[in-house]
């Protein structure tokens, strides 16, 4: 029971950090490329309550995977609508990857600063929290990169599809989302998602080896 409550607490921390950063990243990049829609709708903010989706919030707390309310974007405001949507969509998962990287660095610092046995209780707790935050952000990034609507990946990979195919697929967005949720909660997606999550973790781990160097472990 204590482990479950701790997991929920860590997910709550992610909820109040990763979700607003992810959504604000979408809106910020869209704004920089000429689309003020997110700004006019109050979505260029790190206030998590401006982005929360009730079902997505509960799902993240209970299962570690969730979603927020989509940031409104008007592709007609971009010089190149297709690439504008692609880059705007990419901003969200990239923000999660950056947060995972920072969390992993902090987790390593507290791990090594606490000694081989993590004898300092505070360091042990912080290590567990930041490690969990790293894994959850990685999971959110991979999940959002699924190349199917309504996930960010559909907008990213949609740039390579003919317009008629892209809009045809988008017509079935709601049904695809339901199908993905069923696959997710029944475990069908667990293996492929875990493979890509492990790959991304290994990249971030290698990219943060300087922490081990600072502590004289390499």
Secondary structure, 3 states (H helix, E strand, C coil): CHHHHHHHHHHHHHHCCHHHHHHHHHHHHHHHCCCCHHHHCCCCCCCHHHCECHHHHHHHHHHCCCCECCCCCCHHHCCCHHHHHHHHHHHHHHHHHHHHHHHHHHHHHHHHHCCCCCCCHHHHHHHHHHHHHHHHHHHHHHHHCCCCCCCHHHHHHHHHCCHHHHHHHHCCHHHHHHHHHHHHHCCCCHHHHHHHHHHHHHHHHHHCCHHHHHCCCC
